[in-house]
């Protein structure tokens, strides 16, 4: 029998276990306590942020049993006949609860006719029915539907919250995940708890072959996930500090030749550059930064900051990197924004003309 996927095993079972969505949890808890429950909710947010988990918890909090909870995937049940069937079922009283709850996931996938059928139900819903619609693409949901729902926007998981969650889950599975490894996995998750747990599961499955060693190092994460190696990130950052365009170009070229995700590569560069700036201008935060990096990386950045006599590791350079990050998805040569940013930073600080 296969082990349960981590994202299912560690799915929150009550409001207190929901991470990063306090602004939503507080309102829903209050509506339960005051018995002011709406007939329709619209949960909006990127993948893996907890929309369906919160919907299930909310249903449980208002006393809905498994017999009266219905989950529908609109990606595969998107036609008018599917919604007509739902509408007919909604008219029937609940089996053993006060309410019937319909959770419609990926609701933006419904056809035009299906939207029309759903709208009629939302306009005159049976008193015993609550709809919870979930979507990753609000712009595809008709205004007529949105106006009849209480809308809640789910935030992407912050790296800090995701990192702590990953460390706790790894510990629960009997593994030790260091801060640098957890930080990298959080970056890979890109705001999705589910994606973060998926990446962690791949790593733990691999490490699990060695029963003696339960420690997860950043090198393990890099190898298993295909994330850019620390040395490539460090080389680019140090190239800026040293005003060494050739070194930075070589690191970028190597990352490209290894078919790495350039967006992820630049994101890791920005994260490390940010820490360097903090160490430079606010060294008192060193202890807090230590939890996000390996000891080797922290020593590397401290030495880099110490040797940065020409103050290359400053906010203007970071602003240029952030601008490159915004443009990288539209670049027909993936590494080009990084190369342009490198040239712009070094030529600007060195007083060299870019012409």
C-alpha positions as CSV (number, residue, x, y, z in Angstrom):
1,X,0.0,0.0,0.0
2,X,1.4,3.4,-0.9
3,X,2.1,6.0,1.7
4,X,-0.4,8.9,1.9
5,X,0.9,12.0,0.0
6,X,2.2,14.6,2.5
7,X,-0.1,17.3,1.3
8,X,-3.1,15.0,2.2
9,X,-1.5,13.7,5.4
10,X,-0.8,17.1,6.8
11,X,-3.9,18.9,5.4
12,X,-5.3,21.2,8.1
13,X,-8.3,19.7,10.0
14,X,-9.5,22.7,11.8
15,X,-9.1,26.5,11.6
16,X,-6.3,26.6,14.1
17,X,-4.1,24.5,11.7
18,X,-4.7,26.8,8.7
19,X,-1.5,28.7,7.8
20,X,-1.1,32.1,6.4
21,X,-4.8,32.9,6.0
22,X,-5.7,34.5,9.3
23,X,-7.6,37.3,7.6
24,X,-10.1,34.7,6.3
25,X,-10.2,32.4,9.2
26,X,-11.2,35.1,11.7
27,X,-14.1,36.2,9.6
28,X,-15.4,32.6,9.0
29,X,-15.0,31.7,12.7
30,X,-17.0,34.8,13.6
31,X,-19.8,34.0,11.1
32,X,-20.0,30.5,12.7
33,X,-20.2,31.8,16.2
34,X,-22.8,34.4,15.4
35,X,-24.7,32.1,13.1
36,X,-24.5,34.5,10.2
37,X,-23.7,32.2,7.4
38,X,-24.0,33.3,3.7
39,X,-25.5,31.2,1.0
40,X,-22.6,31.6,-1.3
41,X,-18.8,32.1,-1.0
42,X,-16.1,32.6,-3.6
43,X,-12.6,31.6,-2.6
44,X,-10.0,33.1,-4.8
45,X,-6.2,32.4,-4.8
46,X,-3.3,30.6,-6.5
47,X,-2.9,26.9,-6.3
48,X,-2.1,25.2,-3.0
49,X,-3.1,28.0,-0.7
50,X,-5.7,26.1,1.2
51,X,-9.0,27.1,-0.6
52,X,-10.6,23.6,-0.6
53,X,-9.2,22.7,2.9
54,X,-10.7,25.9,4.4
55,X,-14.0,25.1,2.6
56,X,-14.1,21.6,4.2
57,X,-13.2,22.9,7.6
58,X,-15.9,25.6,7.3
59,X,-18.5,23.0,6.4
60,X,-17.5,20.9,9.4
61,X,-17.7,23.9,11.7
62,X,-21.3,24.6,10.7
63,X,-22.2,21.0,11.4
64,X,-22.3,19.5,7.9
65,X,-21.8,15.8,7.9
66,X,-20.0,13.8,5.1
67,X,-23.4,12.8,3.8
68,X,-24.3,16.4,3.1
69,X,-21.0,17.6,1.7
70,X,-20.5,17.5,-2.0
71,X,-17.3,18.3,-3.9
72,X,-17.4,18.9,-7.6
73,X,-14.5,19.5,-9.9
74,X,-15.7,22.0,-12.5
75,X,-12.8,21.1,-14.8
76,X,-14.4,17.7,-15.6
77,X,-18.1,18.6,-14.7
78,X,-18.4,21.9,-16.6
79,X,-21.5,21.5,-18.7
80,X,-25.1,22.7,-18.3
81,X,-26.3,19.2,-17.6
82,X,-23.9,18.8,-14.7
83,X,-25.2,22.1,-13.1
84,X,-28.8,21.1,-13.8
85,X,-28.2,17.9,-11.9
86,X,-26.6,19.8,-9.1
87,X,-29.5,22.2,-9.0
88,X,-32.0,19.3,-8.8
89,X,-30.0,17.7,-6.0
90,X,-29.8,21.0,-4.1
91,X,-33.6,21.1,-3.8
92,X,-33.6,17.9,-1.7
93,X,-33.3,18.4,2.0
94,X,-30.1,17.4,3.8
95,X,-29.8,13.9,5.2
96,X,-28.7,14.6,8.7
97,X,-27.4,18.2,8.8
98,X,-28.9,21.7,8.9
99,X,-27.2,22.5,5.6
100,X,-26.0,21.0,2.4
101,X,-22.7,22.3,1.2
102,X,-21.5,22.2,-2.4
103,X,-17.8,22.9,-3.0
104,X,-17.2,23.6,-6.6
105,X,-13.5,23.7,-7.4
106,X,-11.9,25.3,-10.4
107,X,-15.3,27.0,-11.0
108,X,-13.9,29.2,-13.7
109,X,-13.9,26.2,-16.0
110,X,-17.7,26.1,-16.3
111,X,-19.2,26.6,-19.7
112,X,-21.3,29.7,-20.6
113,X,-24.5,27.8,-20.3
114,X,-23.5,26.3,-17.0
115,X,-22.8,29.7,-15.6
116,X,-26.4,30.7,-16.5
117,X,-27.8,27.7,-14.8
118,X,-25.7,28.3,-11.7
119,X,-26.7,31.9,-11.6
120,X,-30.4,31.0,-11.3
121,X,-29.6,28.8,-8.3
122,X,-27.6,31.5,-6.6
123,X,-30.3,34.1,-7.2
124,X,-32.9,32.0,-5.4
125,X,-31.0,29.4,-3.4
126,X,-32.8,26.9,-1.1
127,X,-32.4,28.0,2.5
128,X,-30.6,24.8,3.4
129,X,-27.9,25.1,0.7
130,X,-24.5,26.8,0.9
131,X,-22.2,27.1,-2.2
132,X,-18.5,27.5,-1.8
133,X,-16.9,28.3,-5.2
134,X,-13.1,28.1,-5.6
135,X,-11.0,29.5,-8.4
136,X,-7.4,30.4,-9.3
137,X,-8.7,32.8,-12.1
138,X,-11.1,35.3,-10.8
139,X,-11.1,37.2,-14.1
140,X,-12.9,34.3,-15.8
141,X,-15.8,34.3,-13.3
142,X,-18.8,36.4,-14.4
143,X,-19.5,39.6,-12.5
144,X,-23.1,38.4,-12.0
145,X,-21.7,35.4,-10.0
146,X,-19.2,37.4,-8.1
147,X,-21.8,39.9,-6.9
148,X,-23.9,37.2,-5.3
149,X,-21.0,35.7,-3.3
150,X,-18.9,36.7,-0.3
151,X,-15.4,36.9,-1.8
152,X,-12.3,35.8,0.1
153,X,-8.9,36.2,-1.4
154,X,-6.3,33.7,-0.3
155,X,-2.7,34.9,0.0
156,X,0.3,33.0,-1.4
157,X,2.3,31.3,1.3
158,X,5.2,33.5,2.4
159,X,8.6,31.9,2.3
160,X,8.8,32.2,6.1
161,X,5.5,30.5,6.8
162,X,6.2,27.8,4.2
163,X,9.7,27.2,5.5
164,X,8.4,26.6,9.1
165,X,5.7,24.3,7.8
166,X,8.2,22.2,5.8
167,X,10.6,21.9,8.8
168,X,7.7,20.8,11.0
169,X,6.4,18.2,8.5
170,X,9.9,16.8,7.9
171,X,10.3,16.5,11.7
172,X,7.0,14.7,11.8
173,X,8.3,12.3,9.3
174,X,11.4,11.6,11.3
175,X,13.8,13.8,9.3
176,X,15.9,16.9,10.1
177,X,15.6,19.7,7.6
178,X,18.2,22.5,8.0
179,X,17.3,26.2,7.5
180,X,19.0,26.4,4.1
181,X,17.3,23.4,2.7
182,X,13.9,24.5,4.0
183,X,14.5,28.0,2.5
184,X,15.2,26.5,-0.9
185,X,12.2,24.3,-0.8
186,X,10.0,27.3,0.2
187,X,11.4,29.3,-2.8
188,X,10.6,26.3,-5.1
189,X,7.1,26.2,-3.7
190,X,6.5,29.7,-5.0
191,X,3.7,30.4,-2.5
192,X,2.0,27.0,-2.7
193,X,1.9,24.8,0.4
194,X,0.9,21.8,-1.7
195,X,3.8,22.3,-4.1
196,X,6.2,22.7,-1.2
197,X,5.1,19.5,0.3
198,X,5.3,17.8,-3.1
199,X,9.0,18.8,-3.4
200,X,9.7,17.8,0.2
201,X,8.2,14.4,-0.4
202,X,10.5,13.7,-3.4
203,X,13.5,14.6,-1.2
204,X,12.4,12.5,1.8
205,X,11.6,9.5,-0.5
206,X,15.2,9.7,-1.8
207,X,16.8,10.3,1.6
208,X,14.7,7.5,3.1
209,X,16.8,4.9,1.3
210,X,19.6,5.6,3.8
211,X,18.1,4.5,7.1
212,X,21.1,5.8,9.1
213,X,21.1,9.4,7.9
214,X,17.9,11.4,8.4
215,X,19.5,14.8,7.9
216,X,18.5,16.7,4.7
217,X,21.2,19.0,3.4
218,X,20.8,21.7,0.8
219,X,22.9,19.7,-1.6
220,X,20.4,16.9,-1.5
221,X,17.6,19.3,-2.3
222,X,19.5,20.8,-5.2
223,X,20.3,17.4,-6.7
224,X,16.8,15.9,-6.3
225,X,14.8,19.0,-7.4
226,X,17.2,20.2,-10.0
227,X,17.5,23.6,-8.4
228,X,20.5,25.8,-9.2
229,X,23.5,24.9,-7.2
230,X,24.6,27.3,-4.4
231,X,27.9,27.9,-6.1
232,X,26.2,29.3,-9.3
233,X,24.2,31.7,-7.2
234,X,27.2,32.8,-5.1
235,X,29.3,33.3,-8.3
236,X,26.7,35.7,-9.7
237,X,26.4,37.7,-6.4
238,X,30.2,37.8,-5.9
239,X,30.6,38.9,-9.6
240,X,28.6,42.0,-8.8
241,X,30.6,42.7,-5.6
242,X,33.9,42.2,-7.5
243,X,32.7,44.1,-10.6
244,X,33.6,41.1,-12.6
245,X,31.3,40.9,-15.6
246,X,33.1,37.8,-17.0
247,X,32.5,35.8,-13.8
248,X,28.8,36.7,-13.8
249,X,28.4,35.9,-17.4
250,X,30.1,32.5,-16.9
251,X,27.7,31.6,-14.0
252,X,24.7,32.6,-16.1
253,X,25.9,30.7,-19.1
254,X,26.5,27.6,-17.0
255,X,23.0,27.8,-15.5
256,X,21.6,28.1,-19.0
257,X,23.6,25.2,-20.3
258,X,22.4,23.0,-17.4
259,X,18.8,23.9,-18.5
260,X,18.0,25.4,-15.2
261,X,14.9,27.5,-14.6
262,X,16.3,31.0,-15.1
263,X,13.4,32.6,-13.2
264,X,14.2,30.4,-10.2
265,X,17.9,31.1,-10.6
266,X,17.3,34.9,-10.5
267,X,14.9,34.5,-7.5
268,X,17.6,32.8,-5.5
269,X,20.1,35.4,-6.5
270,X,17.8,38.2,-5.3
271,X,17.1,36.4,-2.0
272,X,20.8,36.1,-1.3
273,X,21.6,39.6,-2.5
274,X,18.9,40.9,-0.1
275,X,20.6,39.0,2.8
276,X,23.9,40.6,1.9
277,X,22.4,44.1,2.0
278,X,20.8,43.4,5.4
279,X,24.1,42.1,6.8
280,X,25.8,45.2,5.5
281,X,23.3,47.8,6.8
282,X,21.7,46.0,9.7
283,X,24.2,43.5,11.1
284,X,22.2,43.0,14.2
285,X,19.8,40.9,12.2
286,X,22.6,38.3,11.6
287,X,21.1,35.8,14.0
288,X,17.7,36.0,12.3
289,X,19.3,35.6,8.9
290,X,21.3,32.6,10.1
291,X,18.2,30.5,10.2
292,X,17.6,31.0,6.4
293,X,21.1,30.0,5.3
294,X,23.7,27.3,5.8
295,X,26.7,28.1,7.9
296,X,28.8,28.1,4.7
297,X,26.6,30.6,2.9
298,X,26.5,32.9,5.9
299,X,30.3,32.9,6.1
300,X,30.4,33.5,2.3
301,X,28.1,36.6,2.5
302,X,29.8,38.0,5.6
303,X,33.2,37.8,3.9
304,X,31.7,39.3,0.7
305,X,30.2,42.2,2.6
306,X,33.4,42.9,4.4
307,X,35.4,43.0,1.2
308,X,32.7,45.2,-0.5
309,X,34.8,48.4,-0.3
310,X,33.1,50.0,-3.4
311,X,29.7,49.3,-1.9
312,X,28.4,47.3,-4.9
313,X,26.0,45.4,-2.6
314,X,23.4,48.2,-2.3
315,X,19.7,48.7,-2.9
316,X,20.1,50.3,-6.5
317,X,21.6,47.0,-7.7
318,X,18.8,45.0,-6.0
319,X,16.3,47.2,-7.8
320,X,17.9,46.4,-11.1
321,X,17.7,42.7,-10.3
322,X,14.1,43.0,-9.4
323,X,13.3,44.7,-12.7
324,X,15.0,41.9,-14.5
325,X,12.9,39.4,-12.6
326,X,9.7,41.2,-13.8
327,X,10.9,40.9,-17.4
328,X,12.3,37.4,-17.4
329,X,9.1,35.6,-18.4
330,X,8.9,37.6,-21.6
331,X,12.5,37.1,-22.7
332,X,13.0,34.9,-25.8
333,X,16.6,34.3,-24.5
334,X,16.0,33.2,-20.9
335,X,19.4,34.3,-19.6
336,X,19.3,37.7,-21.3
337,X,17.6,39.7,-18.5
338,X,20.3,38.5,-16.0
339,X,23.1,39.4,-18.4
340,X,21.6,42.9,-19.0
341,X,21.1,43.4,-15.3
342,X,24.7,42.4,-14.6
343,X,26.1,44.8,-17.2
344,X,23.8,47.6,-16.1
345,X,24.8,47.3,-12.4
346,X,28.5,47.1,-13.0
347,X,28.7,49.7,-15.7
348,X,26.5,52.1,-13.7
349,X,28.6,51.8,-10.5
350,X,31.8,51.9,-12.4
351,X,30.9,54.9,-14.5
352,X,31.3,53.0,-17.7
353,X,29.2,53.9,-20.7
354,X,26.9,51.1,-21.9
355,X,27.0,52.5,-25.5
